[in-house]
Amino acid sequence: MTPPNPPVAPRDRRLMIELLRLRADYERAALCRSVCHLAGQLRPQALASQATEQLRATGLGWVGLGWRAVRRYPMLWSLASSLVLKPGRRGLAAKAALAVGLVWLLRRQNTPPSDD
């Protein structure tokens, strides 16, 4: 069994209460800052930029470039979807994708590694 707490002077008790109130205010302010920071990170623009950075880090930065090009020029999307979705043109789309992949591999092999 624990011994009872010694009596505290009224002035010391008020001081402890004020310190606890200050600490609670500080923790509320810190929580508010954390929530605002998290909300800023969950915006679509921030999520897209994070995804783009990760794609660049893995060497797939061309995906982001392609996505920007498709958003800027909607006719590219229309052309690509018509090549892929029409049954008679699937072979052409596969050949084009293969050619683009080979060009990308050749460019990647011929570029000198950067010293980071």
DRENDO-1510 file (C-alpha; in Angstrom, 1 decimal, always signed):
<recs>
REC; n; res; u; v; w
REC; 1; MET; +0.0; +0.0; +0.0 .
REC; 2; THR; +1.4; +3.4; -0.9 .
REC; 3; PRO; +1.7; +6.1; +1.7 .
REC; 4; PRO; -0.8; +9.1; +1.4 .
REC; 5; ASN; +0.5; +12.2; -0.4 .
REC; 6; PRO; +1.7; +14.9; +1.8 .
REC; 7; PRO; -0.6; +18.0; +2.0 .
REC; 8; VAL; +0.2; +20.6; -0.7 .
REC; 9; ALA; +0.0; +24.3; +0.0 .
REC; 10; PRO; -2.8; +26.1; -1.9 .
REC; 11; ARG; -0.3; +28.3; -3.8 .
REC; 12; ASP; +1.7; +25.3; -5.0 .
REC; 13; ARG; -1.5; +23.6; -6.0 .
REC; 14; ARG; -2.5; +26.6; -8.2 .
REC; 15; LEU; +0.9; +26.7; -9.7 .
REC; 16; MET; +0.8; +23.0; -10.6 .
REC; 17; ILE; -2.7; +23.5; -12.1 .
REC; 18; GLU; -1.4; +26.4; -14.3 .
REC; 19; LEU; +1.6; +24.3; -15.4 .
REC; 20; LEU; -0.7; +21.5; -16.4 .
REC; 21; ARG; -3.0; +23.9; -18.3 .
REC; 22; LEU; +0.1; +25.3; -20.2 .
REC; 23; ARG; +1.2; +21.8; -21.0 .
REC; 24; ALA; -2.2; +20.9; -22.4 .
REC; 25; ASP; -2.3; +24.1; -24.5 .
REC; 26; TYR; +1.1; +23.3; -25.9 .
REC; 27; GLU; +0.1; +19.7; -26.7 .
REC; 28; ARG; -3.1; +20.9; -28.4 .
REC; 29; ALA; -1.1; +23.4; -30.5 .
REC; 30; ALA; +1.4; +20.7; -31.5 .
REC; 31; LEU; -1.5; +18.3; -32.4 .
REC; 32; CYS; -3.1; +21.1; -34.5 .
REC; 33; ARG; +0.2; +21.7; -36.4 .
REC; 34; SER; +0.6; +17.9; -37.0 .
REC; 35; VAL; -2.9; +17.6; -38.4 .
REC; 36; CYS; -2.5; +20.6; -40.7 .
REC; 37; HIS; +0.8; +19.2; -41.9 .
REC; 38; LEU; -0.8; +15.8; -42.6 .
REC; 39; ALA; -3.7; +17.4; -44.4 .
REC; 40; GLY; -1.3; +19.3; -46.6 .
REC; 41; GLN; +0.5; +16.0; -47.5 .
REC; 42; LEU; -2.8; +14.4; -48.4 .
REC; 43; ARG; -3.8; +16.9; -51.1 .
REC; 44; PRO; -3.9; +15.4; -54.6 .
REC; 45; GLN; -1.2; +17.7; -55.8 .
REC; 46; ALA; +1.1; +16.7; -53.0 .
REC; 47; LEU; +0.4; +13.0; -53.5 .
REC; 48; ALA; +1.1; +13.3; -57.2 .
REC; 49; SER; +4.4; +15.1; -56.6 .
REC; 50; GLN; +5.4; +12.4; -54.1 .
REC; 51; ALA; +4.5; +9.7; -56.6 .
REC; 52; THR; +6.5; +11.5; -59.3 .
REC; 53; GLU; +9.6; +11.8; -57.1 .
REC; 54; GLN; +9.4; +8.1; -56.3 .
REC; 55; LEU; +9.1; +7.2; -60.0 .
REC; 56; ARG; +12.1; +9.3; -60.8 .
REC; 57; ALA; +14.1; +7.6; -58.0 .
REC; 58; THR; +13.3; +4.2; -59.4 .
REC; 59; GLY; +14.2; +5.3; -63.0 .
REC; 60; LEU; +10.6; +5.5; -64.2 .
REC; 61; GLY; +10.5; +9.3; -64.6 .
REC; 62; TRP; +9.3; +8.8; -68.2 .
REC; 63; VAL; +5.9; +7.6; -66.8 .
REC; 64; GLY; +5.3; +11.1; -65.2 .
REC; 65; LEU; +6.4; +12.8; -68.5 .
REC; 66; GLY; +4.0; +10.6; -70.4 .
REC; 67; TRP; +1.2; +11.4; -68.0 .
REC; 68; ARG; +1.8; +15.1; -68.3 .
REC; 69; ALA; +1.9; +14.9; -72.1 .
REC; 70; VAL; -1.4; +13.0; -72.1 .
REC; 71; ARG; -3.0; +15.5; -69.8 .
REC; 72; ARG; -1.8; +18.4; -71.9 .
REC; 73; TYR; -2.6; +16.9; -75.3 .
REC; 74; PRO; -5.8; +14.7; -75.0 .
REC; 75; MET; -5.4; +13.6; -78.6 .
REC; 76; LEU; -2.5; +11.4; -77.5 .
REC; 77; TRP; -4.8; +9.5; -75.1 .
REC; 78; SER; -7.4; +9.2; -77.8 .
REC; 79; LEU; -4.8; +7.9; -80.3 .
REC; 80; ALA; -3.4; +5.4; -77.8 .
REC; 81; SER; -6.8; +4.1; -76.7 .
REC; 82; SER; -8.0; +3.7; -80.3 .
REC; 83; LEU; -4.8; +1.7; -81.2 .
REC; 84; VAL; -5.3; -0.6; -78.2 .
REC; 85; LEU; -9.0; -1.0; -78.1 .
REC; 86; LYS; -9.8; -1.7; -81.7 .
REC; 87; PRO; -9.4; -5.4; -82.5 .
REC; 88; GLY; -7.7; -4.9; -85.9 .
REC; 89; ARG; -5.0; -2.6; -84.5 .
REC; 90; ARG; -3.9; -4.5; -81.4 .
REC; 91; GLY; -1.0; -6.0; -83.3 .
REC; 92; LEU; +0.1; -2.5; -84.4 .
REC; 93; ALA; -0.2; -1.3; -80.8 .
REC; 94; ALA; +1.9; -4.2; -79.6 .
REC; 95; LYS; +4.6; -3.6; -82.2 .
REC; 96; ALA; +4.7; +0.1; -81.4 .
REC; 97; ALA; +5.0; -0.6; -77.6 .
REC; 98; LEU; +7.8; -3.1; -78.4 .
REC; 99; ALA; +9.6; -0.5; -80.5 .
REC; 100; VAL; +9.2; +2.2; -77.8 .
REC; 101; GLY; +10.5; -0.2; -75.2 .
REC; 102; LEU; +13.5; -1.1; -77.2 .
REC; 103; VAL; +14.4; +2.6; -77.9 .
REC; 104; TRP; +14.1; +3.2; -74.2 .
REC; 105; LEU; +16.4; +0.3; -73.3 .
REC; 106; LEU; +19.0; +1.5; -75.8 .
REC; 107; ARG; +18.9; +5.0; -74.5 .
REC; 108; ARG; +19.2; +3.8; -71.0 .
REC; 109; GLN; +22.2; +1.7; -71.8 .
REC; 110; ASN; +24.0; +4.4; -73.8 .
REC; 111; THR; +23.6; +7.1; -71.1 .
REC; 112; PRO; +26.6; +7.4; -68.8 .
REC; 113; PRO; +25.9; +6.8; -65.1 .
REC; 114; SER; +25.7; +10.0; -63.1 .
REC; 115; ASP; +27.9; +10.6; -60.1 .
REC; 116; ASP; +25.5; +11.4; -57.3 .
</recs>
